[in-house]
Amino acid sequence: MNTPAAASTPGWEAERRRAFLLGLAPSLAVLLVITLAPSVALLVASLTPLSLTDPAGTFRFDDPLVNYRHLLEDDRFIGSVATQAKLSVVSVALQLAAGLGLALLLNGRSRILDAARAVFLIPMVLPPIVVALIWKIIYTPDVSPVHRALDALGLPVHSLIANPATALWAIAFADTWQWFPFTLLMVLAALQMMPDDPLEAASLDGANRWQLFRHIVFPHIRPVLAVCGLFRLIDSLKAFPLIYVLTDGGPGSVTEVTNYYGFVQAFNFSYWGYASAIAMVILAGVFALSWLVQRLGWNDHAQQH
């Protein structure tokens, strides 16, 4: 038997959905303007020979895939992808290792640990250009307090960012210094939400610290580490300020990553269509990594429930 309340339920649900959509409409409109519109403009530009030296080619679509074919034949672009891969893998691995190690050391409740955690979070909140300037000073022998201290100890070190063998690793170390607090924060939150019962039971059974970490702690924080790694891989594609300030893509092109190569093509050579194609390749990579983050996050969420 239908009651008045039950009879009115479909209409109420329709009104609720309508109010929900109306409430979302302004936010969706803003998102469309600031994300979708520039992305469409970038895609359209990548299909043209757009160049400031040839304004007539702005809307010429006679060979829309020419820029993408050139990318496959461009050794400098392929080299920039390899450089980006090396920088991303090394910096993310160092960030995960440093963040995990410090999270294990700082996992506790005391005023000293709280103060230490606050100090370690400082690099992450600094503007990237400030971080780049800090490391520019550290890596410049004439003004670096580190270089002067090493000279005083009889251990002179040449400029790391001027040496082709060390320039990329110097950037990776600076990037690690800025972003390891992200992993530290995420892992520390996971550790502090971890129940004490499994650890206490394993300790009573005679497990040592390594066994506790390997069999109990690490399986608990492994999903967090995986998501941190994927997020940092995505963000590592934006290491532009460090490279621009520290090395300007050099020496030669040993630190020229993909986004910096796109910058050079657009603003040094005015090949905007070609640079747009490079940006679209980067965007496709970011979307692929974002899909992995979402897939991994939902899978872990489902397994925990």
Phi, psi and chi 1 to 4 in degrees:
 res  aa     phi    psi   chi1   chi2   chi3   chi4
   1 MET       -  126.3 -177.9  175.9  178.6      -
   2 ASN   -80.8  131.0  -67.4  -28.7      -      -
   3 THR   -94.8  160.0   63.1      -      -      -
   4 PRO   -55.7  -37.5  -25.4   33.3      -      -
   5 ALA   -65.4  -42.1      -      -      -      -
   6 ALA   -67.0  -37.8      -      -      -      -
   7 ALA   -65.7  -29.6      -      -      -      -
   8 SER   -88.3   -6.2   64.0      -      -      -
   9 THR   -61.4  -48.7  -62.0      -      -      -
  10 PRO   -57.2  -42.0  -24.6   35.1      -      -
  11 GLY   -65.2  -38.1      -      -      -      -
  12 TRP   -66.7  -40.0 -178.2   83.2      -      -
  13 GLU   -62.9  -40.5  -74.5  -69.0  -22.0      -
  14 ALA   -63.3  -41.4      -      -      -      -
  15 GLU   -65.8  -37.8  -73.8  -64.5  -36.4      -
  16 ARG   -64.9  -44.0 -171.4  172.9   70.7   87.6
  17 ARG   -63.6  -39.6  -76.8 -164.2  -62.8  -90.7
  18 ARG   -64.4  -44.0 -178.8  170.4  174.1  -87.4
  19 ALA   -63.9  -37.8      -      -      -      -
  20 PHE   -63.0  -46.4 -179.3   72.5      -      -
  21 LEU   -65.7  -38.6  -68.3  174.0      -      -
  22 LEU   -65.0  -36.8  -73.0  174.8      -      -
  23 GLY   -67.7  -33.7      -      -      -      -
  24 LEU   -80.0  -22.4  -78.5  179.2      -      -
  25 ALA   -52.8  -47.2      -      -      -      -
  26 PRO   -61.0  -42.2  -23.0   34.4      -      -
  27 SER   -65.5  -41.5  -60.5      -      -      -
  28 LEU   -64.1  -38.1  -68.6  174.9      -      -
  29 ALA   -63.5  -42.5      -      -      -      -
  30 VAL   -64.0  -43.3  171.4      -      -      -
  31 LEU   -61.5  -40.9  -75.1  174.2      -      -
  32 LEU   -61.8  -41.1  -73.2  173.9      -      -
  33 VAL   -69.1  -43.3  170.3      -      -      -
  34 ILE   -90.8  -13.5   66.4  175.2      -      -
  35 THR  -119.8  -54.5   60.0      -      -      -
  36 LEU   -70.0  -44.1 -174.5   58.9      -      -
  37 ALA   -61.3  -48.2      -      -      -      -
  38 PRO   -63.0  -34.9  -23.5   34.3      -      -
  39 SER   -65.5  -41.3  -61.2      -      -      -
  40 VAL   -65.1  -41.9  171.0      -      -      -
  41 ALA   -62.1  -39.2      -      -      -      -
  42 LEU   -64.8  -43.6 -174.2   68.8      -      -
  43 LEU   -62.3  -44.9  175.7   60.8      -      -
  44 VAL   -62.3  -43.4  171.0      -      -      -
  45 ALA   -63.4  -35.3      -      -      -      -
  46 SER   -68.0  -16.4   73.4      -      -      -
  47 LEU   -95.0    7.1  -58.2  175.4      -      -
  48 THR  -126.2  160.7   69.4      -      -      -
  49 PRO   -85.4   40.2   31.1  -33.8      -      -
  50 LEU   -57.3  128.5  173.5   60.2      -      -
  51 SER  -154.6  143.8  170.5      -      -      -
  52 LEU   -66.9  -20.1  -64.0 -176.0      -      -
  53 THR   -85.9   -7.5   61.0      -      -      -
  54 ASP  -141.6   70.1 -178.4   21.9      -      -
  55 PRO   -57.7  -25.2  -20.6   32.4      -      -
  56 ALA   -67.9  -19.9      -      -      -      -
  57 GLY   -84.9    5.6      -      -      -      -
  58 THR   -58.1  -44.6  -58.6      -      -      -
  59 PHE  -117.0   36.9  -62.3  105.3      -      -
  60 ARG   -99.4  117.8 -161.2  166.5   69.9 -126.3
  61 PHE  -116.8   29.4  -62.9   94.8      -      -
  62 ASP   -68.3  -26.0   50.6  -27.5      -      -
  63 ASP  -140.2   78.2 -169.4    1.7      -      -
  64 PRO   -66.4  -20.5   22.0  -31.6      -      -
  65 LEU  -100.9   10.7  -62.3 -179.9      -      -
  66 VAL   -61.9  -40.0   61.6      -      -      -
  67 ASN   -64.6  -38.7  -69.3  -37.9      -      -
  68 TYR   -71.1  -33.2  -65.7   95.2      -      -
  69 ARG   -67.3  -38.8  -72.3 -158.8  -55.1  -86.3
  70 HIS   -65.0  -33.7  -74.1  167.4      -      -
  71 LEU   -59.7  -39.9  -73.3  178.5      -      -
  72 LEU   -67.9  -21.9  -62.2  176.0      -      -
  73 GLU  -102.5   -1.4  -57.6  166.8   -5.0      -
  74 ASP   -92.0  104.8 -171.4  -13.9      -      -
  75 ASP   -63.0  -33.4  -67.9  -23.7      -      -
  76 ARG   -68.9  -38.0 -170.2  170.0  170.7 -176.8
  77 PHE   -65.3  -45.7  168.1   75.0      -      -
  78 ILE   -61.5  -39.5  -65.1  171.7      -      -
  79 GLY   -64.5  -36.1      -      -      -      -
  80 SER   -67.3  -34.1   73.8      -      -      -
  81 VAL   -65.6  -43.1  173.5      -      -      -
  82 ALA   -63.7  -40.7      -      -      -      -
  83 THR   -63.2  -43.1  -58.5      -      -      -
  84 GLN   -61.3  -41.5  178.5   66.9   73.7      -
  85 ALA   -62.9  -44.2      -      -      -      -
  86 LYS   -63.8  -45.7  -73.4 -170.3  -72.9 -173.8
  87 LEU   -62.0  -43.4  177.8   62.5      -      -
  88 SER   -65.4  -47.5  -64.3      -      -      -
  89 VAL   -63.4  -46.8  169.8      -      -      -
  90 VAL   -66.6  -47.6  171.1      -      -      -
  91 SER   -66.8  -40.8   61.1      -      -      -
  92 VAL   -68.6  -39.8  171.1      -      -      -
  93 ALA   -61.7  -43.6      -      -      -      -
  94 LEU   -65.4  -39.7  -70.4  174.5      -      -
  95 GLN   -64.1  -41.5  -70.4  165.2   32.6      -
  96 LEU   -66.5  -42.9  -68.4  177.8      -      -
  97 ALA   -65.1  -47.4      -      -      -      -
  98 ALA   -66.2  -43.7      -      -      -      -
  99 GLY   -63.3  -42.8      -      -      -      -
 100 LEU   -65.0  -46.5  173.3   60.4      -      -
 101 GLY   -60.7  -46.1      -      -      -      -
 102 LEU   -69.7  -34.0  -75.8  170.2      -      -
 103 ALA   -63.1  -39.8      -      -      -      -
 104 LEU   -66.2  -37.2  -66.8  172.0      -      -
 105 LEU   -72.1  -33.9  -69.6  174.2      -      -
 106 LEU   -96.7    6.1  -61.1  176.2      -      -
 107 ASN   -78.5  100.8 -176.8   30.1      -      -
 108 GLY   176.8  178.1      -      -      -      -
 109 ARG  -125.7  102.7  -66.7  175.7  175.8   83.4
 110 SER  -162.5  160.9   71.9      -      -      -
 111 ARG   -65.4  -35.2  -68.2 -177.1  177.3  179.5
 112 ILE   -65.2  -44.6  -64.9  177.0      -      -
 113 LEU   -66.2  -37.7  -69.0  178.5      -      -
 114 ASP   -61.4  -43.4  -70.6  -17.2      -      -
 115 ALA   -65.9  -40.5      -      -      -      -
 116 ALA   -63.6  -41.2      -      -      -      -
 117 ARG   -62.6  -40.7  -72.9 -165.5  -71.8  -94.8
 118 ALA   -63.3  -39.2      -      -      -      -
 119 VAL   -65.2  -43.2  170.0      -      -      -
 120 PHE   -68.0  -19.5  -81.3  117.6      -      -
 121 LEU   -83.4   -9.6  -67.2  179.7      -      -
 122 ILE   -58.5  -46.6  -69.2  174.9      -      -
 123 PRO   -57.4  -33.8  -24.2   33.6      -      -
 124 MET   -69.1  -26.9 -171.8  174.3   66.5      -
 125 VAL   -94.4   -2.5  -59.5      -      -      -
 126 LEU   -77.5  144.1  -68.2  175.7      -      -
 127 PRO   -60.7  142.0  -21.4   32.1      -      -
 128 PRO   -55.7  -36.3  -26.1   34.4      -      -
 129 ILE   -68.1  -33.1 -166.1   67.1      -      -
 130 VAL   -66.7  -43.4  173.2      -      -      -
 131 VAL   -59.6  -43.5  173.1      -      -      -
 132 ALA   -61.7  -40.5      -      -      -      -
 133 LEU   -67.9  -38.2  -70.3  172.7      -      -
 134 ILE   -58.7  -47.6  -69.8  171.8      -      -
 135 TRP   -75.4  -24.7  -75.9   97.0      -      -
 136 LYS   -62.6  -41.7 -178.3   73.8  169.7 -179.3
 137 ILE   -66.3  -44.2  -66.1  171.6      -      -
 138 ILE   -63.3  -37.5  -68.0  174.3      -      -
 139 TYR   -87.6   -4.7  -73.9  144.4      -      -
 140 THR   -95.6  110.2  -56.6      -      -      -
 141 PRO   -56.1  -35.9  -25.3   34.4      -      -
 142 ASP   -66.0  -28.7  -67.1  -20.6      -      -
 143 VAL  -120.7   -4.9  -63.3      -      -      -
 144 SER   -76.5  125.0  170.7      -      -      -
 145 PRO   -66.3  -28.2   20.9  -30.9      -      -
 146 VAL   -67.1  -46.1  175.1      -      -      -
 147 HIS   -63.8  -39.1  -80.0  -91.1      -      -
 148 ARG   -67.2  -39.0  -66.8 -168.4  177.8 -171.7
 149 ALA   -65.1  -40.2      -      -      -      -
 150 LEU   -67.4  -37.6  -69.8  173.6      -      -
 151 ASP   -62.5  -40.6  -77.9  -20.3      -      -
 152 ALA   -64.5  -29.4      -      -      -      -
 153 LEU   -86.8    1.3  -65.7  173.0      -      -
 154 GLY    78.2   25.0      -      -      -      -
 155 LEU  -125.0   66.7  -59.7  170.5      -      -
 156 PRO   -65.3  140.4   25.2  -33.5      -      -
 157 VAL  -127.5  130.0  177.6      -      -      -
 158 HIS   -73.8  165.6  -62.8  -65.9      -      -
 159 SER   -59.4  122.4  175.4      -      -      -
 160 LEU   -70.9  -31.5  -63.3  177.4      -      -
 161 ILE   -85.2   -8.0   55.3  176.7      -      -
 162 ALA   -98.5   -5.5      -      -      -      -
 163 ASN   -99.7  121.0 -173.9  -16.4      -      -
 164 PRO   -58.9  -26.1  -23.6   33.3      -      -
 165 ALA   -77.3  -20.7      -      -      -      -
 166 THR  -122.4   -7.9   58.4      -      -      -
 167 ALA   -60.9  -46.4      -      -      -      -
 168 LEU   -65.6  -37.8 -171.0   64.6      -      -
 169 TRP   -71.9  -30.8  -45.7  121.4      -      -
 170 ALA   -64.6  -40.5      -      -      -      -
 171 ILE   -65.9  -41.1  -68.6  173.6      -      -
 172 ALA   -61.5  -38.9      -      -      -      -
 173 PHE   -67.7  -41.5 -170.9   82.9      -      -
 174 ALA   -64.2  -40.9      -      -      -      -
 175 ASP   -64.7  -37.9 -168.3   56.8      -      -
 176 THR   -63.7  -42.4  -61.1      -      -      -
 177 TRP   -60.3  -38.1  179.2   81.8      -      -
 178 GLN   -74.4  -35.8 -178.0 -179.7   13.1      -
 179 TRP  -113.5   -2.5  -70.8  112.9      -      -
 180 PHE   -63.0  -27.0   82.9   85.9      -      -
 181 PRO   -60.0  -25.2  -25.6   35.1      -      -
 182 PHE   -61.8  -49.1  176.0   78.0      -      -
 183 THR   -64.5  -41.3  -57.8      -      -      -
 184 LEU   -55.6  -47.3  166.1   64.4      -      -
 185 LEU   -65.1  -45.6 -166.6   63.3      -      -
 186 MET   -66.3  -45.4  -62.3  -70.9  -73.0      -
 187 VAL   -68.6  -39.0  174.1      -      -      -
 188 LEU   -62.3  -40.0 -165.2   57.6      -      -
 189 ALA   -62.9  -41.0      -      -      -      -
 190 ALA   -65.6  -39.7      -      -      -      -
 191 LEU   -65.8  -38.8  -71.1  173.4      -      -
 192 GLN   -76.5  -16.2  -65.2 -167.8  -16.5      -
 193 MET   -92.2   -2.1  -69.1 -171.1  -65.6      -
 194 MET   -74.9  132.3 -176.3  176.2  177.0      -
 195 PRO   -67.3  148.3   22.0  -31.7      -      -
 196 ASP   -83.1  -20.8  -65.3  -29.6      -      -
 197 ASP   -58.5  -47.4  -65.9  -16.6      -      -
 198 PRO   -61.1  -38.6  -22.2   33.7      -      -
 199 LEU   -66.1  -43.2  -67.2  172.6      -      -
 200 GLU   -65.0  -41.2  -66.6  174.1   -3.2      -
 201 ALA   -65.2  -42.1      -      -      -      -
 202 ALA   -67.3  -36.0      -      -      -      -
 203 SER   -64.6  -40.9  -62.3      -      -      -
 204 LEU   -64.4  -27.9  -69.1  174.3      -      -
 205 ASP   -83.5    0.6  -71.6  -22.7      -      -
 206 GLY    97.8   12.9      -      -      -      -
 207 ALA   -71.5  138.2      -      -      -      -
 208 ASN   -87.6 -179.2   56.3   35.9      -      -
 209 ARG   -64.2  -40.4  -70.0 -171.9  176.8 -176.6
 210 TRP   -63.2  -41.9  167.6 -113.9      -      -
 211 GLN   -66.3  -38.3  -68.9  170.0  -31.7      -
 212 LEU   -61.9  -43.5  -69.1  174.6      -      -
 213 PHE   -67.3  -45.3  172.2   76.0      -      -
 214 ARG   -68.3  -41.2  180.0 -177.9  175.5 -175.4
 215 HIS   -99.9  -17.6  -63.2  -69.7      -      -
 216 ILE  -122.0  -54.8  -61.2  176.4      -      -
 217 VAL   -69.6  -50.5  175.8      -      -      -
 218 PHE   -62.8  -43.9 -174.6   73.6      -      -
 219 PRO   -59.2  -30.4  -26.6   36.0      -      -
 220 HIS   -71.4  -38.8  177.3   76.7      -      -
 221 ILE   -96.1   -4.4   63.4  175.1      -      -
 222 ARG   -58.5  -43.8 -176.7  169.8   52.3 -165.7
 223 PRO   -60.9  -36.6  -22.4   33.8      -      -
 224 VAL   -65.9  -42.0  175.2      -      -      -
 225 LEU   -62.8  -40.3  -75.9  172.7      -      -
 226 ALA   -63.4  -45.1      -      -      -      -
 227 VAL   -66.8  -40.8  173.1      -      -      -
 228 CYS   -58.7  -44.9  -76.5      -      -      -
 229 GLY   -61.2  -42.5      -      -      -      -
 230 LEU   -69.5  -39.7  -72.8  171.3      -      -
 231 PHE   -62.5  -42.1  -90.7  116.0      -      -
 232 ARG   -70.7  -31.6  -70.6  -53.9  -49.0  144.2
 233 LEU   -61.5  -43.5  -86.2  175.5      -      -
 234 ILE   -61.7  -46.5  -67.1  172.1      -      -
 235 ASP   -71.8  -23.0 -146.8   39.3      -      -
 236 SER   -67.0  -18.1   67.6      -      -      -
 237 LEU   -70.8   -7.8  -59.9  177.7      -      -
 238 LYS  -109.3   28.6  -59.1 -174.4  -63.9 -176.6
 239 ALA   -79.0   40.2      -      -      -      -
 240 PHE   -71.3  -48.7 -178.2   87.6      -      -
 241 PRO   -57.9  -41.3  -24.5   35.0      -      -
 242 LEU   -60.7  -46.0  -78.4  174.7      -      -
 243 ILE   -69.1  -40.7  -65.8  170.8      -      -
 244 TYR   -62.4  -43.2 -176.9   78.6      -      -
 245 VAL   -81.8  -41.7  173.0      -      -      -
 246 LEU   -80.2  -45.0  -67.1  179.8      -      -
 247 THR  -129.8  -15.3   63.5      -      -      -
 248 ASP    55.3   36.0 -162.3   23.1      -      -
 249 GLY    84.2   -7.5      -      -      -      -
 250 GLY   -99.9 -167.8      -      -      -      -
 251 PRO   -62.8  137.3  -18.8   31.9      -      -
 252 GLY    67.7 -114.8      -      -      -      -
 253 SER  -133.9   25.2   59.5      -      -      -
 254 VAL   -70.8  -20.8  -64.1      -      -      -
 255 THR  -115.1   19.7   61.7      -      -      -
 256 GLU   -85.2   97.2 -172.0  177.0   71.7      -
 257 VAL   -83.8  176.1  -65.6      -      -      -
 258 THR   -63.2  -45.4  -49.5      -      -      -
 259 ASN   -67.8  -31.5   63.3   -4.7      -      -
 260 TYR   -70.6  -36.1 -166.4   84.6      -      -
 261 TYR   -64.1  -39.7 -179.2   54.5      -      -
 262 GLY   -62.8  -39.1      -      -      -      -
 263 PHE   -61.1  -43.3  166.2   81.8      -      -
 264 VAL   -63.2  -43.4  169.5      -      -      -
 265 GLN   -64.2  -36.8  -68.8  -65.2  -40.3      -
 266 ALA   -78.8  -47.4      -      -      -      -
 267 PHE  -101.9  -19.1  -65.8   99.0      -      -
 268 ASN   -94.0  -38.6  -71.1   10.8      -      -
 269 PHE  -110.9   -6.3  -56.9  133.5      -      -
 270 SER    64.7   24.4  -62.2      -      -      -
 271 TYR   -90.0   78.3  -63.5  144.5      -      -
 272 TRP   -70.6  -36.5  -73.2   60.7      -      -
 273 GLY   -64.1  -44.6      -      -      -      -
 274 TYR   -65.8  -42.1 -167.3   58.7      -      -
 275 ALA   -63.6  -35.0      -      -      -      -
 276 SER   -65.5  -37.5  -61.8      -      -      -
 277 ALA   -64.0  -40.2      -      -      -      -
 278 ILE   -62.0  -43.7  -64.8  172.6      -      -
 279 ALA   -63.5  -35.7      -      -      -      -
 280 MET   -66.8  -36.8  -73.5  -57.6  -58.1      -
 281 VAL   -64.2  -42.7  171.7      -      -      -
 282 ILE   -62.9  -42.5  -63.4  173.1      -      -
 283 LEU   -61.9  -39.8 -171.5   61.4      -      -
 284 ALA   -63.3  -39.7      -      -      -      -
 285 GLY   -64.5  -39.9      -      -      -      -
 286 VAL   -64.6  -41.3  169.9      -      -      -
 287 PHE   -62.5  -41.0  -88.8  119.6      -      -
 288 ALA   -63.5  -44.2      -      -      -      -
 289 LEU   -67.3  -36.5  -70.3  173.9      -      -
 290 SER   -64.0  -38.9  -61.0      -      -      -
 291 TRP   -62.4  -39.7  178.0   82.4      -      -
 292 LEU   -63.8  -41.5  -76.8  175.7      -      -
 293 VAL   -60.5  -47.4  169.1      -      -      -
 294 GLN   -64.3  -43.8 -176.5 -176.8   26.5      -
 295 ARG   -63.7  -44.9 -178.1   70.9  178.8  -97.1
 296 LEU   -65.8  -41.9 -177.4   62.6      -      -
 297 GLY   -63.3  -43.5      -      -      -      -
 298 TRP   -67.5  -38.3  -80.3  112.6      -      -
 299 ASN   -63.3  -43.6  -73.9  -14.0      -      -
 300 ASP   -64.6  -40.1  -68.7  -25.8      -      -
 301 HIS   -61.9  -41.5 -179.1   77.3      -      -
 302 ALA   -67.9  -38.6      -      -      -      -
 303 GLN   -66.8  -35.5  -70.0  172.6    4.3      -
 304 GLN   -71.8  -20.2  -68.5  171.8    3.4      -
 305 HIS  -106.7      -  -71.2   76.5      -      -
